[in-house]
Amino acid sequence: MLDQFSRTQLILGQDAMERLAQARVAVFGIGGVGGYTVEALARSGVGALDLIDDDRVCLTNVNRQILATRKTIGKYKVDVAEERILSINPNCVVRKYQMFYLPETADQFDFTQYDYIVDAIDTVSGKLSLVEQANRCGTPIICAMGAGNKMDASAFRVADIYETSVCPLARVMRTQCRKRGIQHLKVVYSQEKPIRPLEDASISCRNHCICPPGTTRKCTERRDIPGSTAFVPPVVGLIIAGEVVRDITKFNRGDR
């Protein structure tokens, strides 16, 4: 029967589409990277999506985040994402967690329920906690490394964390994963050296904070406020979604 996923089924086949429909994927962080991951997974027919993010849409998100428009400013990202997902696939089961994931909040999740975990958050402690939880439960996970301060969308690669280079965040993650005895971790990282953002006080969030009322984690509290573009974070998010779909469906071009 013809439906919104028919063109995908022409590539993956019916059995793969059924596996996607039965899959439950958790996406931690639905900003510039995670938002596009959620979008692609919804459009691929994933049957259940858990969305974890405490943030509201801000005007400064509009340049790069698929959930951010002038109409969604001030709304919680998990609410905007849910509405968008259900407009694509009304049958998708959406679970929302309006919270900031940290090691201290890990016990609020049953990681054994997930078929895949996507890490699109920006704190090292949170990333390491997700990796440890995934490893403990035997759940596949893929992590986004640094996507800010980049211009070359073609420089991103999928690799094991111990095969990465250049990316400062990947370097920290390599060290910490080794200390924790984590032997393998699939990541998406860039081989481009980060660009140092311009120091322009007239457009600095530190001097002109416009975070929506009620925002609990303002960007002014961050050590560095990275620059970003409309085309780099989406590429990372779509690469991640592609890896999730391929792994869940066990797609192998040689089988076709």
N, C-alpha and C positions, 0 to 999 in steps of 0.2 A: 504494500500500500504506500502510495506517495505521501511523504510528510516533510517536515522541515529539515530532517536529517538525511534525506534520500541521496543527496550528492555526496555526503560523507560515506554513506553505505556503499556507494559505487567504488570507493577506494578500499575501505576496510572490510566490507562484507557483513552479512547479517549477524553471524556469531559474535563478531567484535562489537557491533552496536548493542547487542544484548548485554555484553559484559560491561560496557560503559553505562547502560541504563541501570544496572544493578550496583554500580560502584558508588562509594561514598568517599569524597575527597575533602580534606580540611585545608583551607587556605588561611594562613596566619599573616595578616597584613594585606589590606586591599587598596593600597595607594597606587603609585605610578606603575609598579611592576605587578603586584597582586591583582589589581583591578582588571588588567588585560588578561591575566591568567584565568580569572573567574569568567570573564566574557567568553574566552575561547572554549573553556570547559563546558559552559552552558550551551554554547552553540555546537559542541561536539556530542551532546546528548548524555552527559554525566547525570546520573539519576538523583544524586544527593550531594549538596555542597554545604559545608560548615564554614561560616565566615567569622573571622576573629579580628576585630579592630575596634578601638575605642574612640577614633578620631571623627571629627566633623569635617565636611567639605569646606575648604578655605579658598578665597579668591586666588591665592598664589598656586593652587593646585590645578587651575583651569588650563595652564599651558601644557600639561602632560598626562593628567589622570582622566581616564575614560568616564569615571563617575562624576566628574566635576564639570558643571556648567553654571551659568549665571542663575539658573533656576534651582540648582541643588545646593548652593552655598548656604552653610549653616545647618544642613541636615546631616544626620549620622550616616557615615559611609555604608554601614551594614544595612541600613534601611533603604538607601538608594540602590544598593546592589541587589537586594532581595526583589525590589520592584522590577528592576531591569531583567533579572534572571527569569522571573515568572512571566514577563512579557515575551520572552524568547521560548521558554518551555514551561507551561503551566503545570506540568506533571513533576517538575523537579522539586525535591524536598529540600527546603532551605532552613538551616538552623543558624541563628545569629547569636553571637557573643559580643556584646558591646563592652569590651574590656581590653586592657593592655596586657599582652602575654609576658610573663616573667617566670623564672623558676619557682617563685612562691605561689603562682597560680596554676602550676602544672597539674595539681591534683583535682582540678575542676574538669579535666578532660579524660575520657577513656580512649586512649590511643589505639587500643586493640580493635576499636570499631571502624577504624579508617582503612581504606584500601590504599590510600596514598596521602602523604602530607606535603604541603608546599610551604616553605619558609620564605616569606617575603617581608620579614621585619628587619629593623635596622639596628638592633642592639645585640652585641656579641653574647651577652649572658643569656638572652632569650633564644638565640640561634643554637647555642650549645645545649641548652636545656631541651629544645625540640629534637635535636640530633640524638641526645642520650635517651629520651623517651622513645623515639622511633626505633632505635637499636634494641632497646630493652624489650619492645613488643614485636620486633621483627616486621615493622611496617616500613615500606619504601618511603624515602624522603628525598626531596631535591631542594637545594638552598640557592638563593640568589646572593651573589656577592655584590660588590659595589657597582651601582648604576649611575650614581651622581657624578658630576664634573667630567662627563664623557661627551664626545662628539661623534665618534666612529662606531656606528651601530653594527658594522660588519666585523668588529674586533672581538665579539663575544663568542665564547666556546663552551661546549659541554665537556666536563672532565671530572676525574676524581680529584678531590681536594689536594692530594699529594702530587698532582701533576700540574698544578697551577703555578703561575708566575706573574710578576708585575703588580697585580692587584693588592693594595695594602690590607684590605679586609681579609682577603684569602690568606695572606701571610699570617695574620693573627689567628685565623681559624685553623690553619695547618698546625701551628704550635700547640694550640689548646686541644685540638683533636688528638694529637699525638700523646699529650699528657694524660688524656682520658682513655687511651687505649682504643680509640675509634679507628678501625683499620681502613674503612672505605666510606666515602661520602660523595654523592653526585652533586655537582655544583654548576652554575652558569657564571662565568667570570669573563672579564675583559682583558685583553692583552694590550690595551691602550693605557699609556701613562695618564693618571688623572690631571686635569687642568686646574690650576689654582683660580678660584673665583675672584672676580674683580672686587675691590674694596670700595663700594659706592654707598655712602651713607644715605643718599637720597632715596635708595630703593632697598635699604637694609631692614629686614624684619626686626632686628634688634632696636632700631630707632623708630620704626613705624609699624608696630605690631597690629595686624588686622585679624587675628584669630577670632572666630565666632564666639559669642558669649557662651560660657560654660565649658570651654575647651580646658581640659585638665593638664595636657602636656603641650605647652606652647613651644613653638620653635625657638623662642628667645632663650629657652633653657638649654638648648643644645650647644655643645662646644663649638661646632662648626655648622654653618648653614650652607649646604651644597647648592651649586647651580645645576640646572637640568634642562632638558629639551623635550620637544614633542615627540621625538622619534627614537630616543635611546631606551627609556624604561619600557615602552610598549614592546620593543623587540625582545627584551629580556623576558617579559611576561609571556609572550607568544612562544618563545623557545621552550620555556618551562612547561607550558600547556602541551606542546607537542611531545615532550618527553613523557609526561604523565599519560597521555593518550596512547602512545606507543607501548609503554610498559604495561598498562592495564590490559590492552588488547593483545599484547604479545605479537604486535605486527611485525612481520618479516617479509620484505619485498620479494625475497627468494621463494616464498610460498605461493606467490601469485602467478 
